């Protein structure tokens, strides 16, 4: 009898070990990609990231590491290859040499065989235009596209694109017919101006366009031809997470929160995070990862906000940028 008990015990031990090993493998493969989100200065004393961008990444299954606007290049060079993707958010900041450095690092990663996606939203879209052309004056200004929701005018290339090719027929139709993409910008690049820059036409494929209130025709979405770089002039993160109101209850922005709009925001989040799953980059040290994630910071809430919640980061006096030590 004893030998049989021993045999059963051995079998149970082996099965438990195998199950534990299997769970470990599944957990590792399913671990959420980590996206670097570039912060913007809010004053000379600190920077911010709108929490809606963080939530948008999380709704796609990703996690966030905030990247300081003026971080030393040595820090950026060390950090970016430990992330799975990069997001340039909307806002009002001027594109700086750190953003340019990150853009070039992302290009280099892809050129060297690592599939590394970059996403630009609104100002991030505009930055990618400027970074690709190498010309800060490449944008059109004076657009009347603040606080307006629009349907997309898809180009012939959209349906076969990476960005929109995976959308359901229903979602594609919603985006084309319903005003569910929220625009909030005074700059952009016109449909007529875009092809005057050979660096843009060689690098990107235009996927959608829109008209502002004055009838100006601008590019609203593109993707790189040979790189996993994507940009939209509208705000997919706002539809699910920005509900700001004035004290009298009037919405701060005309964001469409319909199920169709939220489905579109979810689609873009899923798309970007799935792109980030295509590389196996990870932090060298789990402790550094844990200290770098945005979970270490609290959000701030404002009355009648441009953003319902924001992460505010105070500059470190010694390094002039913030990080968890």
C-alpha angles and dihedrals in degrees: 000000000000094000090053092051089049091050092050091047090051091049092049091049091051093048092049090049091048091048091049090050091049092050090050092053092048092047092051095048092046096047110128117257115248117233125197111224115199113229125220128219114257094179138340087276101054154347139241145210120200107240091224090074090053092048091047091055091046092051086060092051099262136123130221137234113186114229117208118237092229102029115149113266089237089061092048092048090053096042106045097062088055092057130076099220146351132235126197104198133204123270139104105281126125116248106254139194091266091059089047090050092051091048091053092045089053091050090049092050090054093044089054095053104270114123100225118171126210124195128194125193122193102311087022088058089052092047091054089053090051094043093049095047094038086224123115088196095058094101130087115233135200096054116161096218102116118132098355133128119216142177116240123254099216120211122224088260096058100081093055095040125111092237099052103016092086095052118111117251088248095052092045089053092048092052091049098045109026126067095237103128111092116219124194109166144111095194133056140124122277124232089241094047097046097073092049087076110070090193089063098045092046093047106035140044114214110230104176142007138195142192123235123219091276093051096257109155112223138173112255104178138017141161131206115256098223103017134059092248118135135175138181127188090212131071116253090172096060097063093070103028115027113083101148117163137188116240090266091057097256111143112254091219134020094244115162109229096179120134089253092055093046090048089055092050090050091049093054092046092050091047095052095044091047087054088053090052089066093081129058098214114144142164116281091220122036090208091058089049092051091050093046099053118102090241086087091069133068127224126238124218126212138195115251089359134188081217124027090218133011137182110233119200124194118214117251107241095221100044101024089230134075130246138147110257 
